Amino acid sequence: MHPTLIDLHAIFRDYWPHIVFAVSIVAGAVASVHAAMTKTDVRAAIGWVAVILFSPLFGPLLYLVAGINRIRRTRVTRLRANMVYAEEVIDRVVIKDVSHFADPQFAALKTLGDHVSRFRLVGCNQIDLLAGGDQTYPAMLEAIRGAQHSIALQSYIFDDDEVGRDIAQALIDAHERGVKVRVLIDAVGSKYSRPPVIKRLLAGAVDTALFMRPVIGVKLVYANLRSHRKVLIVDGLRGFTGGMNIREGFVTAIAGKSVTHDTHFHVAGPIMHQLMVGFAHDWEFTTGERLKGKHWYPTELPDFPQPGVPLRCVPSGPDSSIGSTHSMLLGALSVAQSHVRIQSPYFLPDLQLISALITTARRGVIVDIVIPGANNLKLVNAAMTAQLDDLVAGGCRVWRSSGTFDHSKLFTVDGNWSYVGSSNLDPRSLRLNFELDIEVFDRALTAELEARIDKVIASATIITSAALARAPFQERLRNRIVWLASPYL
């Protein structure tokens, strides 16, 4: 053996505790400085620094795996410069004044959206509510089977079950008849199904990719930085978006009495350009392929409905759009004057949102919050319950729905404005996931959503401070302990 190697071996054998100690000090210092300098949330910074300092070896390793945001900043200018959509058409339908569509106070909310989202508010759109898988999946299949030029599909979960196989086969058939097809599935969400549907799609020669494979082999069910977006775009002219994944549990004929309820939306009009830009960005980020040309951005467009519905996409995620939905919801609460309705399957707002909800209720606005009576995630349900005390005491009306699990994500204000899409009201959606929501200035759709929420409330149970206090101490303690981990549930 080389003398130098013998010397190094002897040094490590005799001084390994000192070497490990020195390495842990250096690694801890570097990781702590990185967390302090890069985290925008003081609680996250304090938490990571504490983990690193109190666990000198494991802490820096955990921070390397789960604490560092490896997502690059969005290059919006470069991407927009390469989109081949007729910009003069978009300019023609930009909404500058919402007074014809909403009450006066909503002008401020429109201005907020102009600053928060990279997209403009555009009119001449159509948006239709679809109730659960019974309405959504047949409409999606009809659109895919009628596609002539292109299909872009993005989903968090795409199961290889009866529904998933039908949609996968329709995509394969479309590809075989010459339609350009791109499918983007989240890498973690794809693992909900065994075998994963990506094998079926790739076998059918469909261009399919997984978004953000977990780093260094970590395969946690709730790994961070996931794409939670659900979008289907057909020929660049019509699309579907909302909160629904692709799985058979949403279909009554298959799931029966245990069917999961949800709400999805069919859209058409200039909003399709925004949906396509969002998908194209995620696709290029994942695969390096830039989608351009008239197949994806048609230059010959049908007549838009006049005046149509003003819509705007609000993407959010751990990149340059972080906090977008959080800002939009705070703004909506600040302009509310009569009634706020919220339905969320995973309701874990941060202190800012809780304070805003309570302040809104104390201003005399009715604040109704609907959460599931039966939740598919027990830990999330425990954490949700742990923080209801302040909301109820602050004047918000919190309801637990009856029946089976409802996955709908709905937010309406004063019968004028709605916010719908993929975001839950929890730390994962508001800070860690890539989400896509739509801002809607439309009294008709808002009324339809409010009627849906009110129907759920009619058979729901209201949560009271007395009922929360009557829960056994061990249950309340368990809920609070789980709540401490709520940022990562």
Secondary structure as UniProt FT lines:
FT   HELIX           3..38
FT   HELIX           42..54
FT   TURN            56..57
FT   HELIX           58..62
FT   HELIX           63..67
FT   HELIX           76..81
FT   HELIX           87..93
FT   TURN            99..101
FT   TURN            104..105
FT   HELIX           106..116
FT   STRAND          122..131
FT   HELIX           132..145
FT   STRAND          150..155
FT   HELIX           162..176
FT   TURN            177..178
FT   STRAND          180..186
FT   TURN            187..188
FT   HELIX           189..192
FT   HELIX           197..203
FT   TURN            204..205
FT   STRAND          207..211
FT   HELIX           215..217
FT   TURN            221..222
FT   STRAND          231..234
FT   TURN            235..237
FT   STRAND          238..242
FT   HELIX           248..250
FT   HELIX           252..255
FT   HELIX           256..258
FT   STRAND          263..268
FT   HELIX           271..287
FT   TURN            294..296
FT   STRAND          309..316
FT   TURN            320..323
FT   HELIX           324..335
FT   STRAND          339..343
FT   HELIX           351..362
FT   TURN            363..364
FT   STRAND          366..371
FT   HELIX           378..386
FT   HELIX           388..393
FT   TURN            394..395
FT   STRAND          397..400
FT   STRAND          410..413
FT   TURN            414..416
FT   STRAND          417..421
FT   HELIX           428..432
FT   STRAND          434..441
FT   HELIX           443..458
FT   STRAND          461..462
FT   HELIX           465..470
FT   HELIX           473..484
FT   HELIX           486..488
//
